[in-house]
Amino acid sequence: MVRIFVEGEDDKKFIIKLFLFLKKNNLIIFESNANFDDFITVMGNKSKLLNVESYVDKSPIIKKKVRKVLFIFDCDLETDDKKCGGITKSEECFITLKSELNWNIPMDHYIFNKNLDYFITETIEKEHCLLKIEECLELNSLKPNRKPLAALYGIMYPKAPYNLEHTNFDTLKQKLIKLFKEEE
């Protein structure tokens, strides 16, 4: 069994979309009755995800049943979280967490550039009208994390909101494939 720890519900929904994409393309094989929720634990926020105390009740189960873990979180906008903000400090905080958890299983991580919404909106083609709307409405000044743009994108393209074949997704897809391949 594997476990993926994420910050919030949006992250979980996104990972499930990736699972469906990988399954459809035969890159990950799931049992027909597999419940994707069983693989993902939502921690609530980055502070909880990177705090060893948040795992006190989870550690016994992890040590008994889980053979591999992947942590997925944002590096945030630098000013959002000075302690573990930015890519370098986020990496350092993960290394500390990994050491403090002391789980004798493989643990890997993936850090989104800034946040999930930035990560997704960076896959929008440069000439797409949404980018002009973002500029016209000054969405970046309203909410610098690009959540409004990502929400608009999802509303406009509900059936296939993300180009999951975009190279931005490659590293994360490879980590998920590796996580489940080694499980077989």
C-alpha positions as CSV (number, residue, x, y, z in Angstrom):
1,M,0.0,0.0,0.0
2,V,1.1,3.5,-0.7
3,R,0.1,6.9,0.8
4,I,0.2,10.4,-0.6
5,F,0.0,13.3,1.8
6,V,-1.3,16.6,0.3
7,E,-2.2,20.0,1.8
8,G,-5.8,20.4,0.9
9,E,-8.9,19.2,-1.0
10,D,-7.9,21.0,-4.2
11,D,-4.6,19.1,-4.3
12,K,-6.4,15.9,-3.7
13,K,-8.9,16.5,-6.6
14,F,-6.0,17.4,-8.8
15,I,-4.1,14.2,-8.0
16,I,-7.2,12.2,-8.7
17,K,-7.5,13.8,-12.1
18,L,-3.9,12.8,-12.7
19,F,-4.7,9.2,-11.5
20,L,-7.5,9.1,-14.1
21,F,-5.3,10.4,-16.8
22,L,-2.5,7.9,-16.0
23,K,-5.0,5.0,-15.7
24,K,-6.6,6.0,-19.1
25,N,-3.2,5.9,-20.7
26,N,-2.2,2.6,-19.0
27,L,0.6,4.2,-17.1
28,I,-0.7,3.1,-13.8
29,I,-2.8,0.0,-13.3
30,F,-5.5,0.2,-10.6
31,E,-7.9,-2.5,-9.6
32,S,-11.3,-2.0,-11.1
33,N,-12.8,-1.3,-7.7
34,A,-9.9,1.0,-6.5
35,N,-11.0,4.0,-4.5
36,F,-8.5,6.8,-5.2
37,D,-9.4,8.4,-1.8
38,D,-7.7,5.4,-0.1
39,F,-4.3,6.5,-1.4
40,I,-4.5,10.2,-0.4
41,T,-4.5,11.9,3.0
42,V,-5.4,15.6,3.2
43,M,-3.5,17.3,6.0
44,G,-5.3,20.6,5.9
45,N,-2.5,23.0,5.1
46,K,1.3,23.2,4.6
47,S,2.1,23.9,8.2
48,K,0.3,20.7,9.3
49,L,1.8,18.7,6.4
50,L,5.4,19.6,7.4
51,N,4.8,19.2,11.2
52,V,5.8,15.9,12.7
53,E,3.2,16.2,15.4
54,S,0.5,15.9,12.7
55,Y,1.5,12.3,12.1
56,V,1.4,11.0,15.6
57,D,-1.9,9.2,15.0
58,K,-0.9,8.1,11.5
59,S,2.6,6.7,12.2
60,P,1.5,3.3,13.6
61,I,-0.7,2.7,10.5
62,I,2.1,3.9,8.2
63,K,4.7,1.7,9.8
64,K,2.4,-1.4,9.6
65,K,0.6,-1.1,6.3
66,V,2.3,1.4,4.0
67,R,5.4,0.6,2.0
68,K,6.0,3.9,0.3
69,V,5.0,7.6,0.8
70,L,4.8,10.7,-1.4
71,F,4.3,14.2,0.0
72,I,3.0,16.8,-2.4
73,F,2.8,20.4,-1.4
74,D,3.3,24.0,-2.5
75,C,6.5,26.1,-2.1
76,D,4.1,29.1,-1.7
77,L,4.7,32.7,-2.6
78,E,7.8,33.7,-0.6
79,T,5.9,36.2,1.6
80,D,3.2,33.7,2.5
81,D,5.2,31.5,4.8
82,K,8.7,32.7,5.6
83,K,9.6,29.6,7.7
84,C,8.9,27.1,4.9
85,G,8.2,29.4,2.0
86,G,10.0,29.3,-1.3
87,I,11.6,26.2,-2.9
88,T,14.8,26.1,-0.8
89,K,13.1,26.5,2.6
90,S,10.3,24.1,1.6
91,E,13.0,21.5,0.7
92,E,14.7,22.1,4.1
93,C,11.4,21.7,6.0
94,F,10.7,18.4,4.1
95,I,14.2,17.0,4.9
96,T,13.6,17.9,8.6
97,L,10.1,16.2,8.6
98,K,11.5,13.1,6.9
99,S,14.2,12.8,9.5
100,E,11.8,13.4,12.5
101,L,9.3,10.9,11.2
102,N,11.9,8.2,11.1
103,W,9.7,5.9,9.1
104,N,11.8,3.0,7.7
105,I,10.1,3.2,4.2
106,P,10.9,5.2,1.1
107,M,9.6,8.7,1.3
108,D,9.6,11.1,-1.7
109,H,8.2,14.5,-2.3
110,Y,7.0,16.9,-5.0
111,I,6.8,20.6,-4.5
112,F,4.6,22.7,-6.8
113,N,6.2,25.9,-8.1
114,K,4.6,28.6,-5.9
115,N,1.2,26.8,-5.6
116,L,-1.1,24.4,-7.4
117,D,-3.0,27.2,-9.2
118,Y,0.3,28.7,-10.6
119,F,1.4,25.3,-11.6
120,I,-1.8,24.6,-13.5
121,T,-2.1,28.1,-15.1
122,E,1.4,27.9,-16.4
123,T,0.2,25.2,-18.7
124,I,-2.2,27.6,-20.5
125,E,-1.0,28.4,-24.0
126,K,0.6,31.9,-24.2
127,E,-2.0,33.2,-26.7
128,H,-5.0,31.8,-24.8
129,C,-7.8,34.4,-24.2
130,L,-7.8,33.6,-20.4
131,L,-4.4,35.3,-20.0
132,K,-5.8,38.4,-21.6
133,I,-8.8,38.3,-19.2
134,E,-6.4,37.9,-16.3
135,E,-4.6,41.0,-17.4
136,C,-7.7,43.0,-18.2
137,L,-9.4,42.2,-14.9
138,E,-6.1,42.6,-13.0
139,L,-6.7,39.3,-11.3
140,N,-3.1,39.1,-10.2
141,S,-3.5,42.2,-8.0
142,L,-6.7,40.8,-6.5
143,K,-5.3,37.4,-5.6
144,P,-1.6,36.8,-6.4
145,N,-1.8,33.1,-6.1
146,R,-3.7,32.8,-9.4
147,K,-6.7,31.0,-7.9
148,P,-9.2,33.1,-9.8
149,L,-7.6,32.3,-13.1
150,A,-7.4,28.6,-12.3
151,A,-11.1,28.7,-11.3
152,L,-12.1,30.4,-14.5
153,Y,-10.1,27.8,-16.5
154,G,-11.9,25.0,-14.7
155,I,-15.3,26.6,-15.3
156,M,-14.6,27.2,-19.0
157,Y,-13.3,23.7,-19.6
158,P,-15.0,21.4,-17.1
159,K,-14.5,18.1,-19.0
160,A,-10.8,18.6,-19.7
161,P,-9.6,21.6,-17.7
162,Y,-6.0,20.8,-17.8
163,N,-3.6,19.7,-20.6
164,L,-2.2,16.8,-18.6
165,E,0.2,16.0,-21.5
166,H,1.9,19.4,-20.8
167,T,5.6,19.0,-19.8
168,N,4.9,20.8,-16.5
169,F,3.2,17.6,-15.3
170,D,6.0,15.2,-16.4
171,T,8.0,15.1,-13.1
172,L,4.9,14.6,-10.9
173,K,3.5,12.0,-13.3
174,Q,6.8,10.1,-13.1
175,K,6.8,10.2,-9.3
176,L,3.2,8.8,-9.3
177,I,4.1,6.1,-11.8
178,K,7.2,5.1,-9.8
179,L,5.2,5.2,-6.5
180,F,2.7,2.7,-7.9
181,K,5.0,0.6,-10.1
182,E,7.1,-0.4,-7.2
183,E,4.0,-1.4,-5.4
184,E,3.3,-4.3,-7.8
